[in-house]
Amino acid sequence: AHHGMVHAVCWNPLNNELLSIGDDKVCLTWRRSHDSSLHQTQYASKPVLSLSHHCVCVAWCPDQSFLAAAFSDGTLRIISCDKTSFSLQIDKNIENAHHGAITCLSWNQDGSALITGGEDGVIKQWSRSGNLRSKLCQSMHSIHALSWTPNSQCIVFASDKYVSVQPVQGKHKKTKKWKAHNGIVLCLDWNVLNNVLITGGEDCYYRIWDEFGRLLHCSKLFNYPITSLSWAPNGRYFSVGSYKVALFCDAQGWIYDQVHLTHGSVLCMAWTADSTQLGLGCAHGHIAFGHVANRSQLHRQYFVQLTQPNQMLVQDITRSDFQSVYDTLEFTDIVTNFSVDAEHLIVTSSRQCYIYQLQSMSTPHIVSLKLATVVFVIMQTAAFFVLVNNVHGIQIIGYDGRTICQIKSASLKAKRLHSRSICCTIDTVAVVDVVTPKYIHFFDPFSSQALCSKLEHCTHIVHIALNVCASSTSRVIAFIDNNKDLFIAKVHLHSSIFKLKTIVDSMAWHPDYDILFALSDKQLVIWFYPSIVWCDTDLQPYTVTTIDASHIGSNAHIVCVENTLVTIRTKHGDEETINFSPLPLSLYDAVKDGHWNQALRLCHLCQEEALWGTLTGLAIDNGQIEIALQGLSALEEADKIFFLRKVQNLPLRCHRDAELELYRKNVKNAENILLQNGLVFRAIELNLRLLKWRRALEIAVEHQTHVSTVQAFRMRYLKKTKQLESIDIFLKHNDETDAVVVDWNVIQEQCEQEIDKEFQIAATKQIVTRKSEALFLQFGSPLQRNRNTRNELQNLLGITGNDSQMIES
């Protein structure tokens, strides 16, 4: 290919061809040859530019049609590419950019700034047009490699044995520096999506670091120094080059494949934007091409594998001969991405998107894609699938091939999205904000409109997942932040965000039930009904179970969940399967079909705390008070039994529903239920119980009823707490009316009249002897009320008088 060593390679995003520059001072472009067959890909080279000096490295400007090239004489050149003929020409020469050779350079994420490092130990920042902006730092040793951090606020560079992270702006910000290798650090790369740094050195190791400089993985000792490495843009894997060997590694550090070469050391490498092809430049002048193959996915009984760059194999593993081929798919272009789910197979190439129905693979729907379209993520639901690409952003497409809508936003850059930052269900698309990762946006997949306001968290969010169960009454999102804390929130109610667990490595929802799984502290934690946190946080521990996963270790992640099997991939690349109890699934099936008695019998038969807790939460959320009472009895929650018994004795269904909403902490919903059903007195009473004085008086004045009752309770509260009136609406109302004379007998009589009306509407007899007992606002003394409540609890639990005396003693 070249006469002499190949120092620089990069992919031209305009035509997806590889550019290479060697010691012969010639720039070659490489494209697939027409002689390529299904099983062998051939490439043809063509010289496009001759250079006057030795080129050391190149970098293509993101989303632009030009690149920057660094030379051994310290010159920096801007080289443009014609969008029609794809020919190259030098637009600008910057002489003496460094004293000595420029050893490395890198563009920031939006291509607005370029940094260069040289043998003089200086790092400089340049504008897109090639004007010098600033001198960022001066090192005692040569700069061997550098890169931008994902937020483009800092740079990372290697000098001697050390790696440093330095802010671009702000002189008072400290520079982080640590010893990365025992020899000179020769190469490094920082991935935008996973925010992880990899380094390679003369000590023959490659290492993985987090953003704080903490070591995540250290490779085995190789025979020769690590001369090059590069992240794939999708952040799932990276490549490493050394003498006569190229490694293909997972993001956690373990090796997928090791390819032996005969062309000397691998000096440079570059990935295509779709993370499927790799170009390598070798010391003997050769160019090597790699393609990610043998990618596979399993959906129910269908196993799909990419065996060749443009060939896929589909197998039905339920057949007697499971090795038999169900179908073989061949494509004219290289397959860039695929996904199989919801009984459909989606395959994308650089020009087309194929939609196959697994029951009939012969006639796919085909969607044309624009030239140079890069598909980053494919996600599927039962009604549609999502293509995240660089042309249309977030594109929603039906399985008939018609585009439903497109979601575009300046804060939702498609190339910054990945499978952990976007998720979808049949009615919701959730996306993490790329610019400010502490926000989550929610969209309607059929109109691209925002479903609700964005969810705001206190720190950056790294992983999100929606409950995908179609029968869910409310859409819930679980997310992990950069502190490894797991939270849960309702899509339409962001004010209630609950923290479920700390030190969480991975999490996933069950595809058919509202069950949440997480890996934490070498345990598999299962929440059989996580939504119970919005009902009663005291019951939440009853719905959680843990399974020991110490054999899996730390930094593992959940691959998939199917039926009662959880597939987990360890940090070493092995896949382990953990089986959990099928009883909660049977409980969900019974509740889904409305067979509450069957679910109750299952709990009585098994006598498992997790089942009782799950059933209790489901019963409360569905208004099944009697079932909930039996569940609380099994859990020995006496105070909650006492409350639900009170609610059960209320005469009106709407009042009972309002009290259950209040129990679930939905105060606004409880008030709306009461007002919509004409129970103004109960709405006032609800706000008085919650000490919402302003709202209680607003309702009373608006409906012109029980104003004196609200004022009386407010005056008694102020007297007991020894406070003066400070609420403006009470002050205004007191000025407009005469002095309030409180007559508790009159107030109690008015309240009892309201209770009589409720029983008359319900056409039932009162089951209490004293009317005031049906009122939650008791008028007796606190001591008497406590004694009555205690007696009722003792009767409820079957405690005799002797037992009571023993407890008191």
N, C-alpha and C positions, 0 to 999 in steps of 0.2 A: 504494500500500500504506500508506504513512505520509505524514503532512504534515510535511515536514522531513527531516533526515538520519536514516539508520538507523545507530545506534551499536553495536548488539549483536545477535548471532544465536547460537543454540545449538540442538542437537537434543535433543528429549525422548526418552530411551532407553526410556520406558515404552510409548510408542505410535509411536515413530519419526516424530514430527511436528516441524516447525521452529518455534521461537519467535523472534520479532523484536520489538525495542523501538526506537522512534524518538523524535524531538524532540516528537512529539505526546503523549508520556507514556502511550502505550497499548501493551500487550503483545498481540501477535497470534500465533495458532497457525495453521500452514499444513499442509494435508493434500491428498493426491491427490484430485482431483475425479472423480466418477462419469462425467463427460463425457470423460475421457481416452480416447484411442484408441491403437492400436498404434504409430502413428508420431508422436503428439503427446501429451505429458503436460501436463495442466492442474492447477493448484492453487487451492484455495479457502481464504480466510482467515476467521478468527473471533476477535473480541476476547475475551480471557480475564481481563485484569487492567488496572485503571487505576492510574496512579502519580501521586504528588504532586510529584515532582521529576524532573529530567532524569536518565535512566539512562545511564551511560557504558559499562559493560561487564558481562557476566554470565558465570558458569561453573557448570556442573552438577557436583554432587558425584558422584564415581564410585561406582557400585553402590548409589546411594541415590535417594530420591524427592524431593529438594529441590535448590535452586540458590542461589548467592550473587549478589547484585546490588550494584554500586557506583554511587554517585550523585555528581552534581556539587557537592552541598553538603557532601560529606565523610561522608555516611551510608552504612552498610553494612547491607543487609537480607538476611535468610534467608527465601526463598520456597519453600513446600512445594507438592507436586502430589498431588492425590487419585488413588489408583491405580485407582479405578473410573470416576469422571466426568472425570478429567484436568483438573479445575479448579485454579486457582492461588490461594493466599492467603498473605499476609505473616505469618510466625510470629514474627519478631524484628526489632526496629529497634535498630541500634547508632549512636547519634547521635555526631557529632564523632569518628568513627573516625580521620579525618585533618583537618589544617588545610588547607582548600581541597578541591578535587575529588580523588576517588579515580580514578586513571587506568587502573589495571590490577589484576587479581587472578588467582589460580591455585590449584587444589587439588593436593595431592600424589597419589601413585599409588593409595593405598588410601583416600583421602578422609578421613584423620584430621586433617589440618592444612590451613589456608588462609593464603595470604600476600597482602597488599595493598600497593600502592605508590601514592603520591600526588604532587600538585604540591608538597608540602612537602619532597620528597626523602627521605621516611621509608618504610621497609619494615617492616611489622608481621606477626607470626604470630598466627593465631587458631585456637581449637579448632573442632571440628565444630559445637558448639552455639553458637558465636559469642563465646566468652570470649577476652579478650586473653591471649596467652601471653608474648610477648616483643617487644621492638623490636630487629629484626635489624641494621639499619644506617641511617646518616644520610648522605645525599649532598648535595653543594653544588647540584645541579641536580635538576629534576623527574625522576621515574621514569616513563619512557614505556612500558616493557614489561618483563615478568618471567615466569619459569617455573621449575619444579622440574627438577632433573637426574633421570635415570631411577632412581637408587637412593634418591631422596628425602633424601639426606644434604646436598645443597647446593642453592642457588638461583642462578639466572642472571638478571641484570637489565641494562637499558640506561638509561644516563644520559648526556645530551649525546652526544658522539661515541664513547663507550666502552662496552664490554661487560665485566661483572665476574661472576666465579663465586665465591661466598662460602659456606663451610660454615655449616650451621644451628647446629651445636653445636661447642664447642671454640674457646676464645678464642685458642689458640696456633696454630691452623691459618691459613695464609696465604691471602689472597684473590688470585685471579688476575684481572688486569685488562689489557685491551689495546684499542688504538684499532681499532675495527671499520670505521668509515666516515669520510669527510671531512666529512659533515654529521651532523645529529642522527639517532641510531638510533631509528626510529619503531616498529619491531615486531621480534619475535623469537619463535622456537618451537624447543623441544628435543624430539626424538622419542625415545620410550622404547625402541623395538626396535633402531634402528640407532645410537643414542647419538651423533647428529649434530645440530648447531645451525645454524639458518638465521636470517639477519638482513636487514632492509631499512631503507634510510635515505633522508634527504633528498638525498643525492648521486646518486639515481636508479640505484643498484645493489642487487642482492641477492647475498649471499655465503653460502657454506657453510663451516662450521668443524668441526674435530674436538673431542673433549673436552678437549684440551690448548690450545685456542686457535690451532691451526695452520690456515691457510687451505687449503681443499680446492678451492674453485671460486669464481670471480667472474664475474658475468653481464656481458653487454654493457651499454652505457650506454643507459638509456631516456630518454624525453622528459620524464617527470614522476617525482616521488618515489614510492617504494614505500610504500604506505599500509597494507597488510595482507598477511599470509602465514600459512599454516597447513600443518602436516604431515598427511598422511593417516595414520590410526592404524597401517596395515600397514607404514609406513616405506619404501614403494617409490616414492612420488611426493609432491609437495606443490604447493600453489597459491599464486599471488602476485597481489596486486591493486594496481592503479595507476589513473591517471585514464583512464576509459573503456576499460580493458583488463583482462582476467583471463588469467593464464598458468597452464598445466598443465605441470608440470616433473617430470622424472625425479629420483630421489634423488641422482644425480651432477651435476645442475644443468642439463642440456640440456633444451630445451623440446619437449614433445610437441605442444602445441596452444596457439594464441593466439586468444582470443575478444574481439572488439571490442564494447563496450557503448555505450549512448547515455544512461547514467543517472548520469554524473559519476564521481567516484572511488569505488573499492571500499573502504569503510571497515572492514568486518569480514567474516569468513568462518568457516565451521565444516563439518567432515566428519562423516558418519554413522559409527557404530562399525564398520560393515563396509567402509568406505573406498570406497563406490561412488557416493555422492551428496554434492554440495557445495551449501551455501547461502551466498549472498552478500548483504550489505547495502550499498546504494549511497547516495551523498550526496544524490540527488534524491528519496529516499524509496522507491525501488523495491527489490524482492527478486528476485534471480535464482537459478535452480536449475540445477545442472549434474549430468550423469550420465556416468560413465566408460564410454565405448563403444569399439567396434572392438577390444576385447581378443581376442586370437587365440592358438591353440595348434596345434601340428602333431604328429601321432602317426602314424608310418609313412606311409601314403598318405592319411590323413584330415586335412583342414584344417578347424578349428572356429573360428568367429568370432561374437562377440556384436555384431550389427549394430544392434539397438535395445535399450532397457532390458529388454524382455521377449521378445526374438526372437533366435534363434541360427540360423546357417547352417552346414551341414556339407557339405563338398565332398570328392570323391574325385579327387585330383590325378593318378591313374594312368589315368584315362579319356582317350580321344582328345580330347574337348573338356573340358579340365580346368576350364573356367569353369562347366560345368554343375553344377547344384545336386544334391547327393546326397540331402539332406533339409533341410527347414525346420522348426524347432521353435518353437512359440509357447507362452507361459506366461501365466497370469493375474496373477502377481505379478512384481515386478522381480527379475531374476537378480542375485544377490549374489556368487556365486562359481561356478567350474566347473573341471573338470580332465578331461583325456583321456589315458588310458594303459591298458596291459594289456587292450586290445581293448574298453574300456568308457569311456563318457562319464558323468561325474557332474556334475549341475547342482543348485545350491541356490538357493532363494529364502527369503524371510522365514518361510515356513510349511511348505515341503516340500523334500524331497531326491529328485531323479529319477535313476534308475540305468538307463542305456541300454546295450544291447549293440550295438556298431557294426555287426555283421552284420545286426541286426534292430532298427531304430529305432522300430518302430510301437508296441510294448507295453512301456513301461518299468516297472520296479518303483518304487513311490513310498513314501517313508518320511516320516511326518508329523513336523514339528518344532514345538516349543512357540512360542508367541507371543514375539516379540522375541528369537528365537534369532539369534545372530551367528556365522557360520562364518568362522574366521580362516584356517585352512589345510586343504587337501584333499591327501592323499597316497595313492597307489595302489600296490598290489602285485598279483601274479598271483592271489592267493587272497582278498584283502579290500582295503578302503580305510579310511583314517583321516579322521575329521572332528574337527577341533579347534574347539570352540565354547564359548560362555560358559555353557551350561546343563549339559552332560554332561562337560565337560572334554575328555579325549582319548577319543573314541568309535571303537571298532573295529566295522565293519559289513561283512557279507558281500555279495557281489553279488546275492544273492537278497533283500536288504532286511532281513535279520535281524541284530539287534545281537549281536555275539559277546561283547564285554566293554567295560568302561569303566575308564579309568585316571584316578584322581583322587588328588591329593596337594597339601598346602599349599604345597610348594615348586615345584609345576608349575602356575602360574596360566595358564589358557588364553589370556587376552588379551595375555600377555607372550611367547607363542610365535610363531614365524614359520618360514618354510621353511628357514632356515639353522640353527635351533636344535632341530629335530626331524627325524628320518628313520626309515625303516622298511624292512624286508625281509619275506620270507614267514615268518621265524621270530624276528625281533627288532624291538623298537621302542626307539630311543635318543632321549633327551630331555636337553637341557641344563638344569640346575637354575636356576630363575629367581631365587631368593633369593641363592644362592651360585653364580655362573656358572662356577666352576672345577670343578664336578662334572658328570659325565654319568651318568644313570640308564639301566638296561637292563631292559626288561620283555618278558614272554612275551605275544604278541598274542592268544593264545587263552585265557589265564587271568588276565591282568593282574598276575601275580605277578612279582616281581623275578627276573631270570635269574641275576644274580650281584651281587656288591658293586659299588657305584658307583665309577666311575673318577675319580680325583682328579688335577688338574693344578696347577701352581704359580701360574698366573695365569688370568685370565678367558678363557673359550672363546667364540669368536664364530661359528664355522661348523663343523658336523659332517657327515659323510657315511659311510654304511655301504657296503661292497662288496655290490652287489645281485645278483651272478652266482649263479644257483640251484645251480650245480655246485661252488661253493666248499666246500672241506673244512673251513674255519674262517672264522668271521665276524670281519672286520677293520673297524675304524673309523679314519678319518682326520679330523683336526680342525686348525683354525687358531686360534691364540690372538690376543689383542689386540696382541701384538708382531709379528704377521704371520709367525710361525713355523709351519711345517707339521709335524705329528707323526702317527705311526701307532701303533696299539695293537690287541691282540687283545681281543675282547669278554670272553672268559673267563679272560684272563691279563693283568691290569692292571700287573703288576710290570715288564713289558718294554715300555716306551714309547720309541720311536725318533724322533729328529728327522731329517726328510728334507731340509728346505730352509728358507731364510730369505727374508724379503721376498716373501711369497706374497700375491698379490691375490685369487686365486680358485682353486678346485680342484673336481674332479668325477671320479667313477668311470665306467668304461665299463659300459653296461647289460648286456652279455653276457659280458664277460671281466674277470678280476681285473687290470685295467690302470688306473693312476691318472694323472690329468692335473693340471697346475698351471701357472698363469701367474706367472712370477717374473722380475723384472728384464728386462722386454721380451722374454722367451723363453717358449715353450711347452715345458715339461719333462714327459717321459713316462717313468713307471716301468712297464716291461712286466711285472715280477714283484716288486712291493714287499714281498711276504712273505718274500723272501730275507733280509731283515734278521734274521729269527729263525733262519735257517740258518747264514749266514756273512756277516758285514758286509763282509768283504773282497771278496766277489763282487758286492755291491750296485752299485758303479759300472759294472759290465759290463752291467747291465740297464737303464741309464738312457740316454735320448737327448734331445737338445734341438733345437728348431726355432726359427729366428730369427723373432721377431714384433715387430721394431722399428717396423714400419709401423702396428701396433696401438696402441702407446704404453702408458703406465702406467694403473693404476686401471681396467683392463678386467676383465670377468668372463665365465666360461664359461657359455653359455646351455644347450647340450646337446651330447651326443656320440652319434653314430649311425654304425655301421660304422667307416669310416676318416675320417669328417669330424668336426671339432670346430668348433662355431659359437661365436663370441666376439662380445660386444658391447663396443664401445669406450666411453670416457668421454664421447664426443660423441654416442652413440646409434646409430652405424653398426654393422651386423652384418658380420663378416668370417668367412670359412670357411678353415680350415687342414686340409690333407689329410696324413695320415701313412701310413707303409708298411703294407700289408696282410699282410706276411709273419708278424709275431707272431700275428695272428689265425689264420692257417693253421696255425701251430705249436700254438696252443692247441686247435684243432679236432682235429689229429692225436693229441695227448696225451689229449684227452677220450675219443676212440674207442679208446684203447689202442694206437695205431699208433706206437710209439716209434721203430721203424726208419724209418718215413716222416718223422717229425720230424727224425731224425738226418740223413737224406739232404737234407732242406731246408736244414739248417745247413751241410752240406758244400758244397752247390751255391751258396749265397749268400755264405758266408764273412763274415757280419756279426757283430761282437762282441756286439751286443745280443741276437741270436738265440742265440748260444752261451751267454751268461750266463743267459738265461731258461730254456733247455733244461736247463742244469746245475742250476739251482735247483729246477725241477720234478722232475728225475730224483732228486735227493737226497731231496726231500720225499716222493716216492713209492717210495723204496727201490730204484730202478733204478741200481745201483752201476756196472754196465758202461757205461751211457749217460753217467752222471756223469763217469766216468773219461775218456771221449772228449771230453766238453765241457771238462774241466779241462786236458786236453792241448792243446786248441785255444787255451785262454786262458793256457797256459804257467804253470800254478800247480803247481809241482813238489811242494811240501810237502804240499798237499792230495791229490795223486795218491798219494804215499807212504802217507799215512794210510788212504785208501780201499782201497789194495791190501792193507794189513794187515787191514782190516775184512773185505774180500772173502775172505780166507784163513781166517777163523774158521769152525769146523765147524758151529755151530748157528745156525739162522735167527734165533732169539730173541736170541742174543748180538749178531748183526749189527744187528738192529733196535734193540737197546739202545745200541750204539755210534753209530748214526745219530741216535738221539734226543739223545745226549750231544753230538754234533756240532752239532745244532740248538739246543743250550743248554737242553734240557728234561731237567735232571738228575733231577728227581723221577720223570718218566715212565720214564727209563732204568732207574732203580733198581727201580721197580715191575715192569717187564717181566722183569728178572732174578729177582726174588723170586717172582713168580707162576709162573715156569717152573722153580723149584727151584735156580737157579744162585746159591746163597748166597755161594760163594767169589768169584764175579765181582762180586756186589753189594758185598762187602767191599773187593775190589780197586778198584772204581770210586771209592769214597769215599776210599780211601788215595791214589789218584792226584790227587784234588781237595783233599787235605789236610783232609778232613772227618773228623777223628780221632774225635770224639764219636760220630758216626753209625756209623762203621765198628765201633767197639767195641760199640755197642748191638746191631747186627745179629749180631756174633759171639757175644755173651753170650746173646741171645735164642734163637739156633739152636744154641748150645753147640758151636761149631766155629771153629777158626782164631783163638782168643783170643790164643794165644801169638804168632801171626804179627802181629797188630795191635800187640801190645805191643812186639815186636821192631822193627818199622818206626818206632813212636813213639819208642823209645829212641834209635835211630840218628838220627832227625830232631833230637831235642833235643841230642844230642852234637854234631852238625855245626853247629847254630845256636847252641850254647853257651847253652842256656836250661834253666830248671828246670821241672819238671812243674807245671802250673797248672790243668789240666782236672779237675774234681771227680770225674768218673766213673773216670778213670785212678787218681787218688789213692785213691779208695775201693777199687778193685779191687786195687791194690798192697798195701793194708793187710790185705785179707782173704786174700791168697795169699802164698806164700813168695816169696823173691827170685827174679826171673826170670833164668834162665840161657839166653842166646841161643846157639843152635846153628844157624847159617845153612845148613848142609848138610841138617839135618832139615827146616827150613822149606822149602828149595828142593825137597826130595823130596816133601813134602806138596803143594806147589803143582803139581808135575809130575804127581802122581797125580790131582789134580782135572782137569788138562788131558787126561790119558788117558781119564778118564770121559767127557769131552765128545766126544772122537773116537769112543769106543765107542757113545755114544748116537746120534751122527750116522752111525755105520757107515761111516766114511770113513778113508782113510789120511792120516797126517800128511804135509803137504807141506813141512815144515821138517826140517832135519837135526838140530838141537838143540831139545829140548822147550822150553827156557827162552826161545827166540826167539818162541814163540807167546804168551808172557806179556808184557803191557805193562809190568809192574814188573820191570825188568831188575836182575840181581844183580851184574853186572860193574862195573868201575870206570867213572866218568863219562867218562874220556878214551877208554876202549875203546869205549863205547857211541857216543860222538860220531863216532869213526872209522868204526864199522860203518854208522851212519846216513849218513855222508857218502859212503861207497863205494856204498851202495845208491842214493842220489840220483844219483851220477855214472853208474852203470850204467843207471838209469832214463832219464836225459837223453842217454845215448850219448856221454858225455865220456870220451875216452881218457886214458891215463896222461900223455902229453905235454901235453894240454890242461890236465890237473889241475895239473901242475908250473907251467905258464904262469900259471894263476890264482893259485897260491900265491905266485909271484914278484911 
